[in-house]
């Protein structure tokens, strides 16, 4: 059974995923660039860089979809994967805590 906070957490994550295209649009409007990319340009590291396009969702988009739908799908997939990993780790840690509590009794 899911903990009481789980439905609220999922609702917040869904809301953020739905807003992801708006965040992407706003970042473009203000000229936002990733800080690591800025640091690489400032140090000259981009002069010798070779691009690698092996990411499952390169550029936070989905090939064949427009910008907003691609950003939404990318956000939904990333959020879902993060949630699954976090819940898995939580269950592993929770089962260890339950085992420790049983051993003390």
N, CA, C and O atoms as a printed pandas DataFrame, in Angstrom:
     atom_number atom_name residue_name chain_id  residue_number  x_coord  y_coord  z_coord
0              1         N          UNK        A               1    0.845   -1.185    0.000
1              2        CA          UNK        A               1    0.000    0.000    0.000
2              3         C          UNK        A               1    0.891    1.248    0.000
3              4         O          UNK        A               1    1.916    1.293    0.680
4              5         N          UNK        A               2    0.490    2.234   -0.755
5              6        CA          UNK        A               2    1.271    3.472   -0.872
6              7         C          UNK        A               2    1.128    4.322    0.382
7              8         O          UNK        A               2    0.057    4.379    0.988
8              9         N          UNK        A               3    2.231    4.989    0.770
9             10        CA          UNK        A               3    2.150    5.891    1.921
10            11         C          UNK        A               3    1.211    7.060    1.639
11            12         O          UNK        A               3    0.902    7.345    0.482
12            13         N          UNK        A               4    0.756    7.736    2.695
13            14        CA          UNK        A               4   -0.202    8.832    2.558
14            15         C          UNK        A               4    0.305   10.011    1.738
15            16         O          UNK        A               4   -0.496   10.717    1.126
16            17         N          UNK        A               5    1.612   10.241    1.711
17            18        CA          UNK        A               5    2.181   11.367    0.971
18            19         C          UNK        A               5    2.296   11.072   -0.514
19            20         O          UNK        A               5    2.465   11.994   -1.313
20            21         N          UNK        A               6    2.208    9.806   -0.899
21            22        CA          UNK        A               6    2.461    9.416   -2.284
22            23         C          UNK        A               6    1.529   10.090   -3.294
23            24         O          UNK        A               6    2.026   10.623   -4.286
24            25         N          UNK        A               7    0.204   10.099   -3.098
25            26        CA          UNK        A               7   -0.669   10.748   -4.084
26            27         C          UNK        A               7   -0.369   12.240   -4.255
27            28         O          UNK        A               7   -0.422   12.761   -5.369
28            29         N          UNK        A               8   -0.056   12.922   -3.155
29            30        CA          UNK        A               8    0.282   14.346   -3.250
30            31         C          UNK        A               8    1.582   14.550   -4.015
31            32         O          UNK        A               8    1.695   15.470   -4.825
32            33         N          UNK        A               9    2.558   13.694   -3.758
33            34        CA          UNK        A               9    3.843   13.801   -4.457
34            35         C          UNK        A               9    3.660   13.565   -5.951
35            36         O          UNK        A               9    4.237   14.282   -6.769
36            37         N          UNK        A              10    2.871   12.579   -6.306
37            38        CA          UNK        A              10    2.622   12.303   -7.723
38            39         C          UNK        A              10    1.890   13.474   -8.370
39            40         O          UNK        A              10    2.192   13.831   -9.509
40            41         N          UNK        A              11    0.942   14.073   -7.672
41            42        CA          UNK        A              11    0.211   15.229   -8.210
42            43         C          UNK        A              11    1.158   16.399   -8.475
43            44         O          UNK        A              11    1.049   17.061   -9.507
44            45         N          UNK        A              12    2.078   16.653   -7.556
45            46        CA          UNK        A              12    3.050   17.739   -7.746
46            47         C          UNK        A              12    3.952   17.435   -8.938
47            48         O          UNK        A              12    4.223   18.319   -9.751
48            49         N          UNK        A              13    4.418   16.197   -9.046
49            50        CA          UNK        A              13    5.288   15.817  -10.159
50            51         C          UNK        A              13    4.565   15.920  -11.501
51            52         O          UNK        A              13    5.152   16.359  -12.490
52            53         N          UNK        A              14    3.314   15.523  -11.538
53            54        CA          UNK        A              14    2.530   15.643  -12.774
54            55         C          UNK        A              14    2.363   17.112  -13.141
55            56         O          UNK        A              14    2.497   17.480  -14.308
56            57         N          UNK        A              15    2.072   17.949  -12.154
57            58        CA          UNK        A              15    1.921   19.385  -12.418
58            59         C          UNK        A              15    3.222   19.974  -12.973
59            60         O          UNK        A              15    3.190   20.753  -13.925
60            61         N          UNK        A              16    4.357   19.609  -12.388
61            62        CA          UNK        A              16    5.640   20.114  -12.882
62            63         C          UNK        A              16    5.930   19.613  -14.293
63            64         O          UNK        A              16    6.452   20.358  -15.123
64            65         N          UNK        A              17    5.594   18.350  -14.568
65            66        CA          UNK        A              17    5.801   17.814  -15.914
66            67         C          UNK        A              17    4.923   18.543  -16.928
67            68         O          UNK        A              17    5.355   18.813  -18.049
68            69         N          UNK        A              18    3.693   18.860  -16.532
69            70        CA          UNK        A              18    2.806   19.604  -17.433
70            71         C          UNK        A              18    3.316   21.023  -17.684
71            72         O          UNK        A              18    3.078   21.592  -18.749
72            73         N          UNK        A              19    4.014   21.591  -16.706
73            74        CA          UNK        A              19    4.561   22.941  -16.849
74            75         C          UNK        A              19    5.920   22.964  -17.545
75            76         O          UNK        A              19    6.409   24.042  -17.882
76            77         N          UNK        A              20    6.532   21.824  -17.767
77            78        CA          UNK        A              20    7.870   21.767  -18.361
78            79         C          UNK        A              20    7.971   22.523  -19.689
79            80         O          UNK        A              20    8.947   23.246  -19.888
80            81         N          UNK        A              21    7.008   22.388  -20.604
81            82        CA          UNK        A              21    7.127   23.164  -21.849
82            83         C          UNK        A              21    7.145   24.677  -21.593
83            84         O          UNK        A              21    7.846   25.412  -22.288
84            85         N          UNK        A              22    6.388   25.137  -20.612
85            86        CA          UNK        A              22    6.390   26.570  -20.289
86            87         C          UNK        A              22    7.753   26.990  -19.740
87            88         O          UNK        A              22    8.247   28.072  -20.058
88            89         N          UNK        A              23    8.360   26.132  -18.915
89            90        CA          UNK        A              23    9.696   26.428  -18.400
90            91         C          UNK        A              23   10.707   26.477  -19.545
91            92         O          UNK        A              23   11.578   27.346  -19.574
92            93         N          UNK        A              24   10.588   25.539  -20.488
93            94        CA          UNK        A              24   11.486   25.521  -21.647
94            95         C          UNK        A              24   11.335   26.774  -22.489
95            96         O          UNK        A              24   12.326   27.365  -22.919
96            97         N          UNK        A              25   10.099   27.177  -22.721
97            98        CA          UNK        A              25    9.848   28.403  -23.491
98            99         C          UNK        A              25   10.430   29.612  -22.770
99           100         O          UNK        A              25   11.089   30.446  -23.392
100          101         N          UNK        A              26   10.194   29.715  -21.468
101          102        CA          UNK        A              26   10.692   30.850  -20.691
102          103         C          UNK        A              26   12.222   30.897  -20.699
103          104         O          UNK        A              26   12.811   31.975  -20.775
104          105         N          UNK        A              27   12.863   29.727  -20.622
105          106        CA          UNK        A              27   14.330   29.691  -20.657
106          107         C          UNK        A              27   14.842   30.231  -21.985
107          108         O          UNK        A              27   15.849   30.937  -22.028
108          109         N          UNK        A              28   14.153   29.901  -23.060
109          110        CA          UNK        A              28   14.539   30.427  -24.378
110          111         C          UNK        A              28   14.338   31.928  -24.480
111          112         O          UNK        A              28   15.131   32.621  -25.117
112          113         N          UNK        A              29   13.297   32.429  -23.865
113          114        CA          UNK        A              29   13.003   33.858  -23.924
114          115         C          UNK        A              29   14.040   34.707  -23.192
115          116         O          UNK        A              29   14.322   35.833  -23.602
116          117         N          UNK        A              30   14.605   34.177  -22.117
117          118        CA          UNK        A              30   15.587   34.941  -21.350
118          119         C          UNK        A              30   17.021   34.590  -21.718
119          120         O          UNK        A              30   17.962   35.145  -21.151
120          121         N          UNK        A              31   17.190   33.676  -22.661
121          122        CA          UNK        A              31   18.530   33.306  -23.105
122          123         C          UNK        A              31   19.289   32.449  -22.107
123          124         O          UNK        A              31   20.514   32.536  -22.013
124          125         N          UNK        A              32   18.571   31.626  -21.364
125          126        CA          UNK        A              32   19.209   30.770  -20.364
126          127         C          UNK        A              32   20.121   29.751  -21.046
127          128         O          UNK        A              32   19.775   29.193  -22.087
128          129         N          UNK        A              33   21.274   29.519  -20.455
129          130        CA          UNK        A              33   22.192   28.469  -20.893
130          131         C          UNK        A              33   22.628   27.677  -19.671
131          132         O          UNK        A              33   22.714   28.217  -18.569
132          133         N          UNK        A              34   22.899   26.413  -19.870
133          134        CA          UNK        A              34   23.342   25.555  -18.767
134          135         C          UNK        A              34   24.644   26.093  -18.174
135          136         O          UNK        A              34   25.551   26.454  -18.924
136          137         N          UNK        A              35   24.756   26.154  -16.849
137          138        CA          UNK        A              35   25.977   26.665  -16.216
138          139         C          UNK        A              35   27.237   25.905  -16.612
139          140         O          UNK        A              35   28.299   26.511  -16.759
140          141         N          UNK        A              36   27.138   24.595  -16.786
141          142        CA          UNK        A              36   28.310   23.823  -17.173
142          143         C          UNK        A              36   28.773   24.202  -18.581
143          144         O          UNK        A              36   29.971   24.253  -18.857
144          145         N          UNK        A              37   27.815   24.466  -19.461
145          146        CA          UNK        A              37   28.167   24.912  -20.808
146          147         C          UNK        A              37   28.833   26.284  -20.759
147          148         O          UNK        A              37   29.792   26.533  -21.490
148          149         N          UNK        A              38   28.334   27.172  -19.908
149          150        CA          UNK        A              38   28.950   28.498  -19.745
150          151         C          UNK        A              38   30.385   28.366  -19.250
151          152         O          UNK        A              38   31.279   29.052  -19.745
152          153         N          UNK        A              39   30.610   27.488  -18.278
153          154        CA          UNK        A              39   31.956   27.284  -17.737
154          155         C          UNK        A              39   32.886   26.713  -18.801
155          156         O          UNK        A              39   34.049   27.106  -18.890
156          157         N          UNK        A              40   32.375   25.788  -19.605
157          158        CA          UNK        A              40   33.193   25.197  -20.662
158          159         C          UNK        A              40   33.588   26.252  -21.688
159          160         O          UNK        A              40   34.729   26.273  -22.150
160          161         N          UNK        A              41   32.664   27.115  -22.044
161          162        CA          UNK        A              41   32.976   28.183  -22.999
162          163         C          UNK        A              41   33.974   29.177  -22.407
163          164         O          UNK        A              41   34.880   29.633  -23.104
164          165         N          UNK        A              42   33.813   29.515  -21.133
165          166        CA          UNK        A              42   34.689   30.486  -20.486
166          167         C          UNK        A              42   36.122   29.974  -20.367
167          168         O          UNK        A              42   37.065   30.764  -20.420
168          169         N          UNK        A              43   36.297   28.666  -20.208
169          170        CA          UNK        A              43   37.632   28.098  -20.053
170          171         C          UNK        A              43   38.243   27.632  -21.368
171          172         O          UNK        A              43   39.403   27.225  -21.410
172          173         N          UNK        A              44   37.457   27.694  -22.445
173          174        CA          UNK        A              44   37.961   27.245  -23.739
174          175         C          UNK        A              44   37.847   25.751  -23.948
175          176         O          UNK        A              44   38.375   25.225  -24.928
176          177         N          UNK        A              45   37.169   25.056  -23.052
177          178        CA          UNK        A              45   37.037   23.606  -23.167
178          179         C          UNK        A              45   36.198   23.192  -24.367
179          180         O          UNK        A              45   36.316   22.059  -24.833
180          181         N          UNK        A              46   35.365   24.074  -24.872
181          182        CA          UNK        A              46   34.521   23.718  -26.015
182          183         C          UNK        A              46   35.314   23.671  -27.318
183          184         O          UNK        A              46   34.843   23.111  -28.307
184          185         N          UNK        A              47   36.524   24.259  -27.328
185          186        CA          UNK        A              47   37.323   24.262  -28.550
186          187         C          UNK        A              47   37.724   22.854  -28.970
187          188         O          UNK        A              47   37.806   22.563  -30.163
188          189         N          UNK        A              48   37.974   21.981  -28.003
189          190        CA          UNK        A              48   38.413   20.620  -28.299
190          191         C          UNK        A              48   37.314   19.589  -28.060
191          192         O          UNK        A              48   37.568   18.389  -28.155
192          193         N          UNK        A              49   36.125   20.027  -27.760
193          194        CA          UNK        A              49   35.041   19.106  -27.428
194          195         C          UNK        A              49   34.508   18.419  -28.681
195          196         O          UNK        A              49   34.456   19.001  -29.765
196          197         N          UNK        A              50   34.117   17.168  -28.494
197          198        CA          UNK        A              50   33.461   16.409  -29.558
198          199         C          UNK        A              50   32.058   16.078  -29.074
199          200         O          UNK        A              50   31.895   15.454  -28.025
200          201         N          UNK        A              51   31.040   16.491  -29.829
201          202        CA          UNK        A              51   29.670   16.224  -29.375
202          203         C          UNK        A              51   29.345   14.736  -29.347
203          204         O          UNK        A              51   29.772   13.970  -30.211
204          205         N          UNK        A              52   28.588   14.355  -28.346
205          206        CA          UNK        A              52   28.154   12.977  -28.191
206          207         C          UNK        A              52   26.633   12.997  -28.105
207          208         O          UNK        A              52   26.070   13.604  -27.194
208          209         N          UNK        A              53   25.985   12.352  -29.025
209          210        CA          UNK        A              53   24.518   12.337  -29.050
210          211         C          UNK        A              53   23.995   10.932  -28.779
211          212         O          UNK        A              53   23.313   10.345  -29.620
212          213         N          UNK        A              54   24.310   10.405  -27.628
213          214        CA          UNK        A              54   23.842    9.071  -27.271
214          215         C          UNK        A              54   22.807    9.102  -26.155
215          216         O          UNK        A              54   22.412    8.055  -25.641
216          217         N          UNK        A              55   22.371   10.290  -25.784
217          218        CA          UNK        A              55   21.367   10.405  -24.732
218          219         C          UNK        A              55   20.032    9.855  -25.226
219          220         O          UNK        A              55   19.704    9.993  -26.404
220          221         N          UNK        A              56   19.261    9.233  -24.335
221          222        CA          UNK        A              56   17.961    8.708  -24.771
222          223         C          UNK        A              56   17.005    9.818  -25.224
223          224         O          UNK        A              56   16.198    9.606  -26.129
224          225         N          UNK        A              57   17.090   10.982  -24.608
225          226        CA          UNK        A              57   16.252   12.126  -24.990
226          227         C          UNK        A              57   17.156   13.355  -25.119
227          228         O          UNK        A              57   17.135   14.230  -24.253
228          229         N          UNK        A              58   17.951   13.428  -26.193
229          230        CA          UNK        A              58   18.919   14.529  -26.313
230          231         C          UNK        A              58   18.238   15.888  -26.366
231          232         O          UNK        A              58   17.230   16.070  -27.048
232          233         N          UNK        A              59   18.804   16.830  -25.639
233          234        CA          UNK        A              59   18.262   18.188  -25.644
234          235         C          UNK        A              59   16.886   18.288  -25.010
235          236         O          UNK        A              59   16.128   19.207  -25.321
236          237         N          UNK        A              60   16.550   17.346  -24.117
237          238        CA          UNK        A              60   15.229   17.351  -23.459
238          239         C          UNK        A              60   14.101   17.373  -24.479
239          240         O          UNK        A              60   13.108   18.078  -24.301
240          241         N          UNK        A              61   14.258   16.602  -25.547
241          242        CA          UNK        A              61   13.236   16.565  -26.586
242          243         C          UNK        A              61   13.090   15.136  -27.094
243          244         O          UNK        A              61   13.858   14.244  -26.736
244          245         N          UNK        A              62   12.086   14.949  -27.931
245          246        CA          UNK        A              62   11.845   13.656  -28.552
246          247         C          UNK        A              62   11.872   13.873  -30.059
247          248         O          UNK        A              62   11.076   14.652  -30.582
248          249         N          UNK        A              63   12.775   13.196  -30.764
249          250        CA          UNK        A              63   12.835   13.373  -32.216
250          251         C          UNK        A              63   11.475   13.093  -32.856
251          252         O          UNK        A              63   10.826   12.089  -32.562
252          253         N          UNK        A              64   11.065   13.995  -33.728
253          254        CA          UNK        A              64    9.796   13.832  -34.423
254          255         C          UNK        A              64    8.639   14.586  -33.783
255          256         O          UNK        A              64    7.597   14.773  -34.413
256          257         N          UNK        A              65    8.809   15.018  -32.547
257          258        CA          UNK        A              65    7.773   15.812  -31.893
258          259         C          UNK        A              65    8.201   17.274  -31.900
259          260         O          UNK        A              65    9.385   17.584  -32.028
260          261         N          UNK        A              66    7.257   18.139  -31.766
261          262        CA          UNK        A              66    7.573   19.561  -31.666
262          263         C          UNK        A              66    8.258   19.867  -30.351
263          264         O          UNK        A              66    8.452   18.982  -29.518
264          265         N          UNK        A              67    8.621   21.118  -30.172
265          266        CA          UNK        A              67    9.345   21.525  -28.972
266          267         C          UNK        A              67    8.526   21.292  -27.699
267          268         O          UNK        A              67    9.009   20.635  -26.777
268          269         N          UNK        A              68    7.318   21.809  -27.632
269          270        CA          UNK        A              68    6.509   21.679  -26.409
270          271         C          UNK        A              68    6.131   20.218  -26.118
271          272         O          UNK        A              68    6.317   19.767  -24.988
272          273         N          UNK        A              69    5.608   19.466  -27.091
273          274        CA          UNK        A              69    5.288   18.063  -26.783
274          275         C          UNK        A              69    6.536   17.238  -26.436
275          276         O          UNK        A              69    6.490   16.368  -25.566
276          277         N          UNK        A              70    7.638   17.517  -27.118
277          278        CA          UNK        A              70    8.875   16.791  -26.828
278          279         C          UNK        A              70    9.385   17.074  -25.433
279          280         O          UNK        A              70    9.857   16.170  -24.743
280          281         N          UNK        A              71    9.293   18.336  -25.012
281          282        CA          UNK        A              71    9.709   18.700  -23.662
282          283         C          UNK        A              71    8.814   18.032  -22.633
283          284         O          UNK        A              71    9.296   17.558  -21.604
284          285         N          UNK        A              72    7.511   17.989  -22.902
285          286        CA          UNK        A              72    6.576   17.344  -21.977
286          287         C          UNK        A              72    6.877   15.858  -21.843
287          288         O          UNK        A              72    6.943   15.337  -20.730
288          289         N          UNK        A              73    7.059   15.172  -22.967
289          290        CA          UNK        A              73    7.341   13.734  -22.916
290          291         C          UNK        A              73    8.659   13.481  -22.194
291          292         O          UNK        A              73    8.761   12.562  -21.382
292          293         N          UNK        A              74    9.659   14.291  -22.489
293          294        CA          UNK        A              74   10.945   14.161  -21.821
294          295         C          UNK        A              74   10.797   14.354  -20.313
295          296         O          UNK        A              74   11.369   13.594  -19.532
296          297         N          UNK        A              75   10.039   15.358  -19.903
297          298        CA          UNK        A              75    9.810   15.616  -18.472
298          299         C          UNK        A              75    9.056   14.458  -17.825
299          300         O          UNK        A              75    9.395   14.039  -16.718
300          301         N          UNK        A              76    8.050   13.946  -18.498
301          302        CA          UNK        A              76    7.260   12.851  -17.942
302          303         C          UNK        A              76    8.103   11.587  -17.789
303          304         O          UNK        A              76    8.026   10.910  -16.764
304          305         N          UNK        A              77    8.898   11.270  -18.794
305          306        CA          UNK        A              77    9.752   10.080  -18.731
306          307         C          UNK        A              77   10.803   10.239  -17.637
307          308         O          UNK        A              77   11.014    9.323  -16.842
308          309         N          UNK        A              78   11.462   11.390  -17.591
309          310        CA          UNK        A              78   12.481   11.631  -16.569
310          311         C          UNK        A              78   11.911   11.601  -15.165
311          312         O          UNK        A              78   12.515   11.036  -14.254
312          313         N          UNK        A              79   10.746   12.209  -14.991
313          314        CA          UNK        A              79   10.092   12.217  -13.682
314          315         C          UNK        A              79    9.692   10.802  -13.277
315          316         O          UNK        A              79    9.892   10.397  -12.132
316          317         N          UNK        A              80    9.135   10.065  -14.209
317          318        CA          UNK        A              80    8.731    8.684  -13.919
318          319         C          UNK        A              80    9.907    7.810  -13.538
319          320         O          UNK        A              80    9.830    7.054  -12.570
320          321         N          UNK        A              81   10.995    7.904  -14.288
321          322        CA          UNK        A              81   12.175    7.097  -13.981
322          323         C          UNK        A              81   12.767    7.475  -12.621
323          324         O          UNK        A              81   13.164    6.607  -11.844
324          325         N          UNK        A              82   12.820    8.770  -12.346
325          326        CA          UNK        A              82   13.338    9.222  -11.054
326          327         C          UNK        A              82   12.463    8.718   -9.912
327          328         O          UNK        A              82   12.976    8.280   -8.882
328          329         N          UNK        A              83   11.157    8.776  -10.088
329          330        CA          UNK        A              83   10.235    8.297   -9.064
330          331         C          UNK        A              83   10.397    6.800   -8.827
331          332         O          UNK        A              83   10.403    6.354   -7.680
332          333         N          UNK        A              84   10.525    6.030   -9.883
333          334        CA          UNK        A              84   10.686    4.581   -9.755
334          335         C          UNK        A              84   11.984    4.248   -9.016
335          336         O          UNK        A              84   11.995    3.401   -8.123
336          337         N          UNK        A              85   13.073    4.919   -9.393
337          338        CA          UNK        A              85   14.362    4.669   -8.723
338          339         C          UNK        A              85   14.281    5.071   -7.252
339          340         O          UNK        A              85   14.743    4.330   -6.384
340          341         N          UNK        A              86   13.703    6.234   -6.964
341          342        CA          UNK        A              86   13.601    6.698   -5.579
342          343         C          UNK        A              86   12.741    5.755   -4.746
343          344         O          UNK        A              86   13.089    5.453   -3.605
344          345         N          UNK        A              87   11.636    5.291   -5.290
345          346        CA          UNK        A              87   10.783    4.356   -4.551
346          347         C          UNK        A              87   11.502    3.031   -4.320
347          348         O          UNK        A              87   11.378    2.429   -3.253
348          349         N          UNK        A              88   12.256    2.579   -5.324
349          350        CA          UNK        A              88   13.019    1.345   -5.165
350          351         C          UNK        A              88   14.054    1.463   -4.060
351          352         O          UNK        A              88   14.190    0.565   -3.228
352          353         N          UNK        A              89   14.785    2.573   -4.053
353          354        CA          UNK        A              89   15.778    2.793   -3.004
354          355         C          UNK        A              89   15.094    2.903   -1.644
355          356         O          UNK        A              89   15.583    2.364   -0.651
356          357         N          UNK        A              90   13.958    3.604   -1.603
357          358        CA          UNK        A              90   13.210    3.734   -0.352
358          359         C          UNK        A              90   12.741    2.402    0.177
359          360         O          UNK        A              90   12.778    2.163    1.383
360          361         N          UNK        A              91   12.300    1.532   -0.711
361          362        CA          UNK        A              91   11.853    0.203   -0.263
362          363         C          UNK        A              91   13.020   -0.621    0.262
363          364         O          UNK        A              91   12.904   -1.323    1.267
364          365         N          UNK        A              92   14.159   -0.522   -0.444
365          366        CA          UNK        A              92   15.334   -1.251    0.036
366          367         C          UNK        A              92   15.767   -0.752    1.403
367          368         O          UNK        A              92   16.047   -1.547    2.300
368          369         N          UNK        A              93   15.823    0.551    1.562
369          370        CA          UNK        A              93   16.215    1.115    2.852
370          371         C          UNK        A              93   15.164    0.845    3.914
371          372         O          UNK        A              93   15.503    0.600    5.072
372          373         N          UNK        A              94   13.896    0.886    3.538
373          374        CA          UNK        A              94   12.814    0.614    4.481
374          375         C          UNK        A              94   12.818   -0.823    4.946
375          376         O          UNK        A              94   12.552   -1.093    6.117
376          377         N          UNK        A              95   13.118   -1.764    4.044
377          378        CA          UNK        A              95   13.145   -3.166    4.451
378          379         C          UNK        A              95   14.323   -3.432    5.376
379          380         O          UNK        A              95   14.226   -4.274    6.268
380          381         N          UNK        A              96   15.454   -2.718    5.177
381          382        CA          UNK        A              96   16.586   -2.853    6.094
382          383         C          UNK        A              96   16.213   -2.319    7.469
383          384         O          UNK        A              96   16.563   -2.924    8.482
384          385         N          UNK        A              97   15.511   -1.200    7.518
385          386        CA          UNK        A              97   15.094   -0.621    8.799
386          387         C          UNK        A              97   14.113   -1.550    9.502
387          388         O          UNK        A              97   14.188   -1.724   10.718
388          389         N          UNK        A              98   13.186   -2.154    8.740
389          390        CA          UNK        A              98   12.241   -3.097    9.336
390          391         C          UNK        A              98   12.970   -4.314    9.901
391          392         O          UNK        A              98   12.621   -4.810   10.973
392          393         N          UNK        A              99   13.983   -4.795    9.176
393          394        CA          UNK        A              99   14.747   -5.954    9.638
394          395         C          UNK        A              99   15.519   -5.598   10.912
395          396         O          UNK        A              99   15.598   -6.409   11.835
396          397         N          UNK        A             100   16.091   -4.385   10.965
397          398        CA          UNK        A             100   16.818   -3.959   12.150
398          399         C          UNK        A             100   15.877   -3.851   13.339
399          400         O          UNK        A             100   16.234   -4.247   14.448
400          401         N          UNK        A             101   14.671   -3.317   13.120
401          402        CA          UNK        A             101   13.689   -3.177   14.206
402          403         C          UNK        A             101   13.267   -4.545   14.716
403          404         O          UNK        A             101   13.119   -4.736   15.923
404          405         N          UNK        A             102   13.070   -5.503   13.811
405          406        CA          UNK        A             102   12.673   -6.858   14.223
406          407         C          UNK        A             102   13.790   -7.525   15.000
407          408         O          UNK        A             102   13.525   -8.273   15.941
408          409         N          UNK        A             103   15.045   -7.267   14.622
409          410        CA          UNK        A             103   16.172   -7.889   15.313
410          411         C          UNK        A             103   16.316   -7.376   16.731
411          412         O          UNK        A             103   16.778   -8.110   17.604
412          413         N          UNK        A             104   15.925   -6.113   16.986
413          414        CA          UNK        A             104   16.046   -5.524   18.309
414          415         C          UNK        A             104   14.995   -6.100   19.250
415          416         O          UNK        A             104   15.241   -6.239   20.448
416          417         N          UNK        A             105   13.830   -6.432   18.716
417          418        CA          UNK        A             105   12.743   -6.967   19.551
418          419         C          UNK        A             105   13.069   -8.289   20.081
419          420         O          UNK        A             105   12.266   -8.881   20.801
